Amino acid sequence: MILADMKAFFRRLEQGSDEELMELRTKVADFATRFAGNPIEKRAKTLVNYLDEELLSRKINPRE
């Protein structure tokens, strides 16, 4: 069940608009900052890195 949910989540990310991905990246980065020093921070940063890669593949600089 979890694997199917994850696959659906990433499929939706790939189909999302550039603006939606940027908004999600910002929210996840803020979330990671709030949990600094907590194991959740590492997972959130991993997701931010994935979103950065997806945005870069679309020729968008996520750090702007």
N, CA, C and O atoms as a GROMACS GRO file, in nm:
protein
  256
    1MET      N    1   0.082  -0.120   0.000
    1MET     CA    2   0.000   0.000   0.000
    1MET      C    3   0.087   0.127   0.000
    1MET      O    4   0.062   0.220  -0.077
    2ILE      N    5   0.187   0.129   0.084
    2ILE     CA    6   0.273   0.247   0.092
    2ILE      C    7   0.347   0.267  -0.040
    2ILE      O    8   0.360   0.380  -0.088
    3LEU      N    9   0.395   0.158  -0.099
    3LEU     CA   10   0.466   0.169  -0.226
    3LEU      C   11   0.376   0.225  -0.336
    3LEU      O   12   0.419   0.308  -0.416
    4ALA      N   13   0.252   0.179  -0.340
    4ALA     CA   14   0.157   0.230  -0.440
    4ALA      C   15   0.130   0.378  -0.417
    4ALA      O   16   0.121   0.455  -0.513
    5ASP      N   17   0.118   0.419  -0.292
    5ASP     CA   18   0.097   0.560  -0.260
    5ASP      C   19   0.217   0.644  -0.303
    5ASP      O   20   0.201   0.754  -0.356
    6MET      N   21   0.336   0.592  -0.279
    6MET     CA   22   0.457   0.665  -0.318
    6MET      C   23   0.466   0.678  -0.470
    6MET      O   24   0.500   0.785  -0.521
    7LYS      N   25   0.436   0.570  -0.541
    7LYS     CA   26   0.440   0.576  -0.687
    7LYS      C   27   0.340   0.679  -0.740
    7LYS      O   28   0.371   0.755  -0.832
    8ALA      N   29   0.221   0.681  -0.682
    8ALA     CA   30   0.119   0.778  -0.723
    8ALA      C   31   0.165   0.920  -0.693
    8ALA      O   32   0.144   1.011  -0.774
    9PHE      N   33   0.228   0.940  -0.578
    9PHE     CA   34   0.277   1.071  -0.538
    9PHE      C   35   0.381   1.121  -0.639
    9PHE      O   36   0.374   1.235  -0.685
   10PHE      N   37   0.479   1.036  -0.673
   10PHE     CA   38   0.584   1.079  -0.765
   10PHE      C   39   0.532   1.096  -0.907
   10PHE      O   40   0.580   1.182  -0.980
   11ARG      N   41   0.435   1.016  -0.946
   11ARG     CA   42   0.373   1.034  -1.078
   11ARG      C   43   0.304   1.170  -1.084
   11ARG      O   44   0.314   1.241  -1.184
   12ARG      N   45   0.236   1.206  -0.977
   12ARG     CA   46   0.168   1.336  -0.972
   12ARG      C   47   0.269   1.450  -0.975
   12ARG      O   48   0.247   1.552  -1.040
   13LEU      N   49   0.380   1.432  -0.906
   13LEU     CA   50   0.486   1.534  -0.909
   13LEU      C   51   0.536   1.557  -1.050
   13LEU      O   52   0.554   1.671  -1.093
   14GLU      N   53   0.560   1.448  -1.121
   14GLU     CA   54   0.612   1.459  -1.257
   14GLU      C   55   0.513   1.527  -1.351
   14GLU      O   56   0.553   1.589  -1.449
   15GLN      N   57   0.385   1.514  -1.321
   15GLN     CA   58   0.282   1.574  -1.407
   15GLN      C   59   0.241   1.713  -1.361
   15GLN      O   60   0.168   1.783  -1.432
   16GLY      N   61   0.288   1.755  -1.244
   16GLY     CA   62   0.251   1.884  -1.189
   16GLY      C   63   0.312   2.000  -1.267
   16GLY      O   64   0.410   1.983  -1.339
   17SER      N   65   0.252   2.115  -1.251
   17SER     CA   66   0.305   2.234  -1.318
   17SER      C   67   0.433   2.279  -1.248
   17SER      O   68   0.460   2.240  -1.135
   18ASP      N   69   0.509   2.361  -1.317
   18ASP     CA   70   0.633   2.414  -1.261
   18ASP      C   71   0.605   2.493  -1.133
   18ASP      O   72   0.680   2.484  -1.036
   19GLU      N   73   0.498   2.570  -1.134
   19GLU     CA   74   0.463   2.651  -1.018
   19GLU      C   75   0.428   2.564  -0.898
   19GLU      O   76   0.466   2.594  -0.785
   20GLU      N   77   0.356   2.454  -0.922
   20GLU     CA   78   0.320   2.363  -0.814
   20GLU      C   79   0.445   2.300  -0.753
   20GLU      O   80   0.455   2.286  -0.631
   21LEU      N   81   0.539   2.262  -0.838
   21LEU     CA   82   0.663   2.202  -0.788
   21LEU      C   83   0.744   2.302  -0.707
   21LEU      O   84   0.800   2.268  -0.603
   22MET      N   85   0.752   2.425  -0.754
   22MET     CA   86   0.826   2.528  -0.680
   22MET      C   87   0.760   2.554  -0.545
   22MET      O   88   0.829   2.568  -0.444
   23GLU      N   89   0.628   2.560  -0.543
   23GLU     CA   90   0.556   2.582  -0.418
   23GLU      C   91   0.580   2.467  -0.321
   23GLU      O   92   0.604   2.489  -0.202
   24LEU      N   93   0.573   2.344  -0.371
   24LEU     CA   94   0.596   2.227  -0.286
   24LEU      C   95   0.739   2.227  -0.234
   24LEU      O   96   0.762   2.196  -0.117
   25ARG      N   97   0.835   2.261  -0.319
   25ARG     CA   98   0.974   2.264  -0.277
   25ARG      C   99   0.994   2.364  -0.164
   25ARG      O  100   1.064   2.336  -0.066
   26THR      N  101   0.933   2.481  -0.177
   26THR     CA  102   0.944   2.584  -0.074
   26THR      C  103   0.885   2.535   0.058
   26THR      O  104   0.944   2.555   0.164
   27LYS      N  105   0.769   2.472   0.051
   27LYS     CA  106   0.703   2.422   0.173
   27LYS      C  107   0.786   2.314   0.240
   27LYS      O  108   0.800   2.313   0.363
   28VAL      N  109   0.842   2.222   0.162
   28VAL     CA  110   0.922   2.114   0.219
   28VAL      C  111   1.052   2.170   0.278
   28VAL      O  112   1.095   2.124   0.384
   29ALA      N  113   1.114   2.267   0.211
   29ALA     CA  114   1.236   2.328   0.263
   29ALA      C  115   1.208   2.399   0.395
   29ALA      O  116   1.288   2.390   0.488
   30ASP      N  117   1.096   2.470   0.405
   30ASP     CA  118   1.057   2.535   0.530
   30ASP      C  119   1.033   2.432   0.640
   30ASP      O  120   1.072   2.452   0.755
   31PHE      N  121   0.970   2.322   0.604
   31PHE     CA  122   0.943   2.212   0.697
   31PHE      C  123   1.075   2.156   0.750
   31PHE      O  124   1.088   2.132   0.870
   32ALA      N  125   1.172   2.135   0.662
   32ALA     CA  126   1.303   2.083   0.703
   32ALA      C  127   1.371   2.178   0.799
   32ALA      O  128   1.435   2.134   0.895
   33THR      N  129   1.358   2.307   0.775
   33THR     CA  130   1.419   2.407   0.863
   33THR      C  131   1.358   2.402   1.002
   33THR      O  132   1.429   2.415   1.102
   34ARG      N  133   1.227   2.384   1.009
   34ARG     CA  134   1.160   2.378   1.140
   34ARG      C  135   1.204   2.257   1.222
   34ARG      O  136   1.201   2.261   1.344
   35PHE      N  137   1.245   2.150   1.154
   35PHE     CA  138   1.283   2.028   1.224
   35PHE      C  139   1.434   2.006   1.223
   35PHE      O  140   1.480   1.891   1.222
   36ALA      N  141   1.510   2.113   1.222
   36ALA     CA  142   1.656   2.103   1.221
   36ALA      C  143   1.704   2.019   1.339
   36ALA      O  144   1.660   2.039   1.453
   37GLY      N  145   1.794   1.926   1.312
   37GLY     CA  146   1.847   1.840   1.416
   37GLY      C  147   1.763   1.717   1.444
   37GLY      O  148   1.801   1.633   1.525
   38ASN      N  149   1.650   1.706   1.378
   38ASN     CA  150   1.558   1.594   1.395
   38ASN      C  151   1.573   1.501   1.274
   38ASN      O  152   1.604   1.549   1.165
   39PRO      N  153   1.553   1.370   1.291
   39PRO     CA  154   1.563   1.278   1.176
   39PRO      C  155   1.469   1.315   1.060
   39PRO      O  156   1.496   1.281   0.945
   40ILE      N  157   1.361   1.384   1.089
   40ILE     CA  158   1.268   1.427   0.984
   40ILE      C  159   1.337   1.524   0.889
   40ILE      O  160   1.308   1.526   0.769
   41GLU      N  161   1.429   1.604   0.943
   41GLU     CA  162   1.500   1.701   0.859
   41GLU      C  163   1.572   1.632   0.743
   41GLU      O  164   1.567   1.679   0.630
   42LYS      N  165   1.638   1.520   0.772
   42LYS     CA  166   1.712   1.448   0.667
   42LYS      C  167   1.618   1.400   0.558
   42LYS      O  168   1.650   1.411   0.439
   43ARG      N  169   1.503   1.348   0.595
   43ARG     CA  170   1.407   1.299   0.496
   43ARG      C  171   1.351   1.414   0.413
   43ARG      O  172   1.335   1.402   0.292
   44ALA      N  173   1.322   1.525   0.480
   44ALA     CA  174   1.269   1.641   0.408
   44ALA      C  175   1.373   1.696   0.310
   44ALA      O  176   1.339   1.734   0.198
   45LYS      N  177   1.499   1.699   0.352
   45LYS     CA  178   1.605   1.748   0.263
   45LYS      C  179   1.623   1.655   0.143
   45LYS      O  180   1.654   1.701   0.033
   46THR      N  181   1.603   1.524   0.164
   46THR     CA  182   1.610   1.430   0.053
   46THR      C  183   1.501   1.462  -0.049
   46THR      O  184   1.525   1.459  -0.169
   47LEU      N  185   1.381   1.492   0.000
   47LEU     CA  186   1.271   1.528  -0.090
   47LEU      C  187   1.300   1.660  -0.160
   47LEU      O  188   1.270   1.674  -0.279
   48VAL      N  189   1.358   1.757  -0.090
   48VAL     CA  190   1.395   1.884  -0.153
   48VAL      C  191   1.495   1.858  -0.266
   48VAL      O  192   1.484   1.917  -0.374
   49ASN      N  193   1.592   1.771  -0.242
   49ASN     CA  194   1.690   1.739  -0.347
   49ASN      C  195   1.623   1.675  -0.467
   49ASN      O  196   1.657   1.707  -0.582
   50TYR      N  197   1.528   1.586  -0.443
   50TYR     CA  198   1.455   1.524  -0.554
   50TYR      C  199   1.378   1.630  -0.633
   50TYR      O  200   1.380   1.630  -0.756
   51LEU      N  201   1.312   1.721  -0.562
   51LEU     CA  202   1.236   1.827  -0.629
   51LEU      C  203   1.330   1.919  -0.707
   51LEU      O  204   1.297   1.963  -0.817
   52ASP      N  205   1.448   1.948  -0.650
   52ASP     CA  206   1.547   2.028  -0.722
   52ASP      C  207   1.586   1.962  -0.854
   52ASP      O  208   1.593   2.027  -0.958
   53GLU      N  209   1.610   1.831  -0.849
   53GLU     CA  210   1.647   1.757  -0.970
   53GLU      C  211   1.535   1.762  -1.074
   53GLU      O  212   1.560   1.779  -1.193
   54GLU      N  213   1.412   1.746  -1.028
   54GLU     CA  214   1.298   1.750  -1.120
   54GLU      C  215   1.286   1.888  -1.184
   54GLU      O  216   1.263   1.899  -1.304
   55LEU      N  217   1.302   1.993  -1.104
   55LEU     CA  218   1.294   2.129  -1.158
   55LEU      C  219   1.409   2.157  -1.254
   55LEU      O  220   1.388   2.219  -1.359
   56LEU      N  221   1.529   2.113  -1.220
   56LEU     CA  222   1.643   2.133  -1.310
   56LEU      C  223   1.623   2.059  -1.441
   56LEU      O  224   1.665   2.108  -1.546
   57SER      N  225   1.560   1.943  -1.436
   57SER     CA  226   1.533   1.869  -1.561
   57SER      C  227   1.435   1.946  -1.649
   57SER      O  228   1.428   1.923  -1.770
   58ARG      N  229   1.359   2.036  -1.588
   58ARG     CA  230   1.265   2.121  -1.663
   58ARG      C  231   1.328   2.256  -1.696
   58ARG      O  232   1.260   2.347  -1.743
   59LYS      N  233   1.457   2.268  -1.673
   59LYS     CA  234   1.533   2.390  -1.702
   59LYS      C  235   1.490   2.507  -1.614
   59LYS      O  236   1.488   2.622  -1.658
   60ILE      N  237   1.457   2.476  -1.488
   60ILE     CA  238   1.418   2.579  -1.391
   60ILE      C  239   1.516   2.573  -1.275
   60ILE      O  240   1.541   2.466  -1.220
   61ASN      N  241   1.572   2.688  -1.237
   61ASN     CA  242   1.664   2.692  -1.124
   61ASN      C  243   1.581   2.705  -0.996
   61ASN      O  244   1.518   2.809  -0.974
   62PRO      N  245   1.579   2.601  -0.912
   62PRO     CA  246   1.496   2.604  -0.792
   62PRO      C  247   1.548   2.698  -0.684
   62PRO      O  248   1.475   2.730  -0.590
   63ARG      N  249   1.669   2.743  -0.696
   63ARG     CA  250   1.729   2.827  -0.592
   63ARG      C  251   1.710   2.977  -0.618
   63ARG      O  252   1.760   3.060  -0.542
   64GLU      N  253   1.638   3.011  -0.724
   64GLU     CA  254   1.617   3.154  -0.756
   64GLU      C  255   1.510   3.213  -0.670
   64GLU      O  256   1.479   3.331  -0.682
   0.00000   0.00000   0.00000
